[in-house]
Amino acid sequence: MKSLCRALFFAAVMAVCTAAFAQSDSQKAFDQLKTLAGTWQGQATMTPADLDMGGAKLQVTMRVTSRGNALVHEMQESGTPLDASKYDHPVTMFYVDGDRLTLVHYCDAGNRPRMAGKLSPDGKTLEFNFVDLSGGNEKGHMYHAVFTLIDANHHTEDWTYLMPGDKPMHAHMDLRLTK
């Protein structure tokens, strides 16, 4: 009887330890996203074509912060100073919230859409779907984002912005690691 109790106790302890150290799908997706930390540059194409942004060269900087619990994504047109009063400079934060990989986009339109992300079965694509919005919606809001990892030095980002009247505008960014 003592042996059976010890065996059951040992099995219970092992089960608890295994569950404690098993990574959630959200944590696995976040860890994959953190591999993009660095400075990236590339072209942006817009659909429908936007005369102000079409073909613009962009710089995207991603850095892991908060002891590895958050990833900061900053975007700007290459060659422009970091002057938020004159130039667009949206910031996006990624973090794991319970069992959800969360994206909050601090938009130049003055709002903060929140999205939830999922990693594709092959581990190369992270897709974020709209959850809710804080702030006004007079100028529209970011609605969808997809990050596709091509290799360690190359990834794409696809962002969908809903203009007033829910008219989608799509930006595709083809980015290469610079440092």
C-alpha positions as CSV (number, residue, x, y, z in Angstrom):
1,M,0.0,0.0,0.0
2,K,2.9,2.4,0.9
3,S,4.5,1.7,-2.5
4,L,1.2,2.4,-4.3
5,C,0.8,5.7,-2.4
6,R,4.4,6.7,-3.2
7,A,3.9,5.8,-6.9
8,L,0.7,7.9,-7.1
9,F,2.3,10.8,-5.3
10,F,5.3,10.7,-7.6
11,A,3.1,10.5,-10.7
12,A,1.0,13.5,-9.5
13,V,4.2,15.6,-8.8
14,M,5.5,14.7,-12.3
15,A,2.2,15.7,-13.9
16,V,2.2,19.0,-12.1
17,C,5.8,19.7,-13.0
18,T,5.2,18.8,-16.7
19,A,2.2,21.1,-16.9
20,A,4.1,23.9,-15.2
21,F,6.9,23.8,-17.8
22,A,4.9,23.0,-20.9
23,Q,4.7,26.1,-23.1
24,S,1.3,27.3,-24.3
25,D,0.7,27.8,-28.0
26,S,0.6,31.5,-27.3
27,Q,4.0,31.4,-25.6
28,K,5.4,29.4,-28.5
29,A,4.0,32.0,-31.0
30,F,5.4,34.9,-28.9
31,D,8.8,33.2,-28.7
32,Q,8.8,32.9,-32.5
33,L,7.8,36.5,-32.9
34,K,10.7,37.6,-30.6
35,T,13.2,36.1,-33.1
36,L,12.4,39.2,-35.2
37,A,14.1,41.5,-32.8
38,G,16.3,43.9,-34.7
39,T,16.1,46.7,-37.3
40,W,14.5,45.9,-40.6
41,Q,14.1,47.9,-43.9
42,G,12.1,47.4,-47.0
43,Q,9.4,48.5,-49.4
44,A,5.7,49.0,-48.7
45,T,3.0,48.5,-51.3
46,M,-0.5,49.7,-50.7
47,T,-3.8,48.4,-52.0
48,P,-5.7,50.4,-53.1
49,A,-2.6,52.4,-54.2
50,D,-1.9,55.3,-51.9
51,L,0.1,58.1,-53.6
52,D,1.6,59.1,-50.2
53,M,2.8,55.7,-49.2
54,G,3.1,53.5,-52.3
55,G,6.6,52.2,-52.7
56,A,7.8,54.0,-49.5
57,K,10.9,52.7,-47.9
58,L,10.2,51.7,-44.3
59,Q,12.2,51.0,-41.2
60,V,10.8,48.7,-38.6
61,T,12.5,48.2,-35.3
62,M,11.6,45.4,-32.9
63,R,13.0,45.0,-29.5
64,V,12.3,42.6,-26.6
65,T,11.6,44.5,-23.4
66,S,10.2,43.9,-19.9
67,R,12.5,41.0,-19.1
68,G,11.3,39.2,-22.2
69,N,7.6,39.7,-21.5
70,A,6.9,42.2,-24.3
71,L,8.0,43.0,-27.8
72,V,8.0,46.6,-29.1
73,H,7.4,47.1,-32.8
74,E,8.1,50.7,-34.2
75,M,7.5,51.7,-37.7
76,Q,8.6,54.8,-39.7
77,E,9.4,55.9,-43.1
78,S,13.2,55.5,-43.7
79,G,15.1,58.7,-43.4
80,T,12.6,60.6,-41.4
81,P,13.4,61.9,-37.9
82,L,11.6,60.6,-34.8
83,D,9.3,63.6,-34.6
84,A,5.8,62.4,-33.8
85,S,4.4,65.9,-34.4
86,K,5.3,65.8,-38.1
87,Y,5.8,62.1,-39.1
88,D,3.9,58.9,-38.6
89,H,5.5,56.6,-36.1
90,P,3.0,53.9,-34.9
91,V,4.1,51.6,-32.1
92,T,2.8,48.1,-31.6
93,M,3.2,46.0,-28.4
94,F,3.0,42.2,-28.3
95,Y,2.7,40.2,-25.2
96,V,1.1,37.0,-23.9
97,D,-2.0,37.5,-21.8
98,G,-3.1,34.2,-20.2
99,D,-3.6,31.9,-23.2
100,R,-3.7,34.6,-25.8
101,L,-0.9,36.3,-27.8
102,T,-2.0,39.9,-27.8
103,L,-1.1,42.8,-30.1
104,V,-2.0,46.4,-29.2
105,H,-1.4,48.9,-32.0
106,Y,-0.9,52.5,-30.8
107,C,-2.1,54.1,-34.0
108,D,-1.3,57.6,-35.4
109,A,-5.1,57.8,-35.9
110,G,-5.4,58.2,-32.1
111,N,-6.8,54.8,-31.2
112,R,-5.6,51.4,-29.9
113,P,-6.9,48.3,-31.7
114,R,-6.3,45.0,-29.9
115,M,-5.8,41.8,-31.8
116,A,-5.3,38.1,-30.9
117,G,-2.7,36.1,-32.7
118,K,-2.2,32.5,-33.7
119,L,0.8,30.7,-35.1
120,S,0.4,28.6,-38.2
121,P,1.0,24.8,-38.0
122,D,4.3,25.2,-39.9
123,G,5.5,27.9,-37.4
124,K,6.2,30.5,-40.1
125,T,3.1,32.7,-40.0
126,L,1.5,34.6,-37.2
127,E,-1.9,35.9,-37.9
128,F,-3.6,38.6,-35.7
129,N,-7.4,39.1,-35.8
130,F,-9.3,42.1,-34.4
131,V,-10.7,41.8,-30.9
132,D,-11.7,45.4,-29.9
133,L,-10.8,49.1,-30.1
134,S,-10.0,51.7,-27.5
135,G,-10.3,55.4,-28.6
136,G,-12.1,57.0,-31.5
137,N,-12.9,55.4,-34.9
138,E,-13.5,58.6,-36.9
139,K,-10.4,58.0,-39.0
140,G,-10.6,54.2,-39.1
141,H,-8.5,51.6,-37.4
142,M,-6.0,48.8,-37.9
143,Y,-8.0,45.5,-38.2
144,H,-5.7,42.6,-39.2
145,A,-2.0,41.8,-39.3
146,V,0.0,38.9,-40.6
147,F,3.7,38.3,-40.0
148,T,5.4,35.7,-42.3
149,L,8.9,34.5,-41.4
150,I,10.8,33.6,-44.6
151,D,14.3,33.2,-43.0
152,A,16.4,34.7,-40.2
153,N,17.0,37.8,-42.3
154,H,13.7,38.2,-44.2
155,H,10.1,38.5,-43.2
156,T,6.9,40.2,-44.5
157,E,4.2,42.0,-42.7
158,D,0.7,42.5,-44.0
159,W,-1.5,45.1,-42.3
160,T,-5.2,45.8,-43.0
161,Y,-6.6,49.1,-42.0
162,L,-10.3,49.8,-42.1
163,M,-11.0,53.3,-43.4
164,P,-14.2,55.1,-42.4
165,G,-17.1,53.1,-43.8
166,D,-15.1,49.9,-43.3
167,K,-13.2,50.2,-46.6
168,P,-10.1,48.1,-46.3
169,M,-6.6,49.4,-47.1
170,H,-3.9,46.8,-47.2
171,A,-0.2,47.4,-46.7
172,H,2.4,44.8,-47.6
173,M,5.9,45.2,-46.3
174,D,8.8,43.1,-47.5
175,L,11.5,43.6,-44.9
176,R,15.2,42.6,-44.6
177,L,17.3,42.6,-41.4
178,T,19.9,45.4,-41.4
179,K,21.2,45.0,-37.8
